Amino acid sequence: MLFYSCGTTANKSKISAEMALEGVSNYCHSAYDWSAAEDNPSIMGVEMGEETDSAYHVVFRSYTGALVNFYVDKRSCWRSS
């Protein structure tokens, strides 16, 4: 599943932290049920984790307390675990 398009292989620009966060947030809003957070939006969210030289770590927190970790490669655009 592609979270954010990097464009053609001729375009070798890296994605930014903001682009990584937006891509994962868009995915999580479409893949998970956010109705539990309608009255209290702070119980669910997507936030940046640690950044390495090659990837951004983005964390989705569910209203149940579950955490889903996404690792967005700065060059090839995405991977998750």
C-alpha positions in Angstrom: 0.0 0.0 0.0 1.5 3.4 -1.0 1.0 6.2 1.5 2.6 9.0 -0.5 3.8 9.1 -4.1 7.4 10.2 -4.6 7.0 10.6 -8.4 9.1 9.1 -11.1 12.5 7.6 -10.5 14.0 10.6 -12.3 12.8 12.7 -9.4 15.1 11.6 -6.5 14.0 14.2 -4.0 13.4 12.9 -0.5 10.1 13.3 1.3 9.9 15.5 4.3 8.7 14.7 7.8 5.5 16.6 7.2 4.8 14.5 4.1 5.4 11.3 6.0 3.1 12.4 8.8 0.4 13.5 6.3 0.6 10.2 4.3 0.3 8.0 7.4 -2.4 10.2 8.9 -4.4 10.0 5.6 -4.0 6.2 5.6 -5.0 5.8 9.3 -8.1 8.0 8.8 -9.2 5.8 5.9 -8.3 2.4 7.4 -9.4 2.8 11.1 -12.7 3.7 12.7 -12.3 7.1 14.3 -15.9 7.3 15.5 -14.8 6.6 19.1 -12.8 9.9 19.0 -15.7 12.1 17.9 -16.5 13.3 21.4 -12.9 13.2 22.6 -10.4 13.6 19.7 -7.4 13.3 22.0 -8.0 9.6 22.6 -6.7 8.8 19.0 -3.9 10.2 17.0 -0.9 10.1 14.7 2.4 11.5 15.8 6.0 11.5 14.8 8.4 9.2 16.5 12.2 9.0 16.1 13.9 9.9 12.8 16.9 8.1 11.5 19.1 9.0 8.5 17.0 6.8 6.3 13.4 6.8 7.7 10.8 8.6 9.7 9.0 6.7 12.4 5.2 7.6 12.7 3.0 6.2 15.4 -0.8 5.7 15.3 -2.4 5.5 18.7 -5.9 3.9 18.9 -8.6 4.7 21.5 -7.9 1.2 22.8 -4.3 2.2 23.6 -2.9 0.0 20.8 0.1 1.5 18.9 0.8 0.9 15.2 4.3 1.8 14.0 5.0 3.0 10.5 8.5 3.5 9.1 8.5 5.8 6.1 11.7 5.5 4.0 13.0 8.9 3.0 14.0 7.7 -0.4 11.5 5.0 -1.5 8.6 6.5 0.4 7.2 3.8 2.7 7.3 0.7 4.7 5.4 -0.4 7.8 5.7 -2.9 10.6 
